[in-house]
Amino acid sequence: MDDKNNPNQQQPNNPLHGVKLINILEVLVAHYGWEQLAMKININCFKKDPSIKSSLKFLRKTQWARDKVEQLYLELHKKNN
């Protein structure tokens, strides 16, 4: 079997490889809820009428905010493993 077809072999040291932004957001919202998530990451899409759809739209075009969301996800992932 060719290792290049196995996603875990392509980037074995990248815990975000293969994880979609929507999945990251769903995990964070399920764990923290919108209110606590907004306290941890101070962005309006988490504070004012939050939704997965509006948050995804903002995070896809705002790299600094996406970086913070991914970092929080990694911290949560690390605690749970």
C-alpha positions as CSV (number, residue, x, y, z in Angstrom):
1,M,0.0,0.0,0.0
2,D,1.3,3.5,-0.9
3,D,1.8,5.7,2.2
4,K,1.0,8.8,0.1
5,N,-2.7,7.7,0.1
6,N,-2.8,7.6,3.9
7,P,-3.6,11.1,5.2
8,N,-2.0,10.4,8.6
9,Q,1.3,9.5,6.9
10,Q,1.4,12.8,4.9
11,Q,1.5,15.0,8.0
12,P,2.0,12.8,11.0
13,N,3.0,15.7,13.3
14,N,0.0,18.0,12.3
15,P,-2.9,17.2,14.6
16,L,-5.2,19.5,12.5
17,H,-4.5,17.6,9.3
18,G,-7.7,16.3,7.9
19,V,-9.9,18.1,10.5
20,K,-12.4,20.5,8.9
21,L,-13.0,23.9,10.4
22,I,-16.7,23.1,10.9
23,N,-15.7,20.1,13.0
24,I,-13.4,22.2,15.1
25,L,-16.1,24.7,15.7
26,E,-18.7,22.1,16.5
27,V,-16.4,20.5,19.1
28,L,-15.6,23.9,20.7
29,V,-19.3,24.9,20.8
30,A,-20.3,21.6,22.3
31,H,-17.6,21.8,25.0
32,Y,-17.7,25.5,25.9
33,G,-21.0,26.9,24.5
34,W,-21.1,30.2,22.7
35,E,-20.9,32.4,25.8
36,Q,-17.8,30.8,27.2
37,L,-16.3,30.5,23.7
38,A,-16.8,34.3,23.3
39,M,-15.0,34.9,26.6
40,K,-12.1,32.8,25.5
41,I,-11.9,34.3,22.0
42,N,-13.2,37.8,21.8
43,I,-14.8,38.0,18.4
44,N,-18.2,39.3,17.5
45,C,-19.4,36.2,15.6
46,F,-19.3,34.3,18.9
47,K,-21.0,37.1,20.9
48,K,-23.8,38.6,18.8
49,D,-26.4,36.1,17.4
50,P,-23.8,33.3,17.1
51,S,-24.2,30.5,14.6
52,I,-22.0,27.9,13.0
53,K,-22.7,29.4,9.6
54,S,-21.8,33.0,10.4
55,S,-18.7,31.9,12.4
56,L,-17.5,29.7,9.5
57,K,-17.9,32.6,7.1
58,F,-15.9,35.0,9.4
59,L,-13.2,32.4,10.3
60,R,-12.6,31.5,6.7
61,K,-11.6,35.0,5.8
62,T,-10.0,36.1,9.0
63,Q,-6.7,34.2,9.6
64,W,-5.8,35.6,13.0
65,A,-9.2,34.5,14.4
66,R,-9.0,31.1,12.8
67,D,-5.5,30.7,14.4
68,K,-7.0,31.4,17.8
69,V,-9.9,28.9,17.2
70,E,-7.4,26.2,16.1
71,Q,-5.1,26.8,19.0
72,L,-8.0,26.5,21.5
73,Y,-9.1,23.3,19.8
74,L,-5.6,21.9,20.0
75,E,-5.4,22.8,23.8
76,L,-8.8,21.0,24.3
77,H,-7.6,18.0,22.2
78,K,-4.4,17.8,24.2
79,K,-6.3,17.8,27.6
80,N,-8.6,15.1,26.4
81,N,-5.9,12.8,25.2
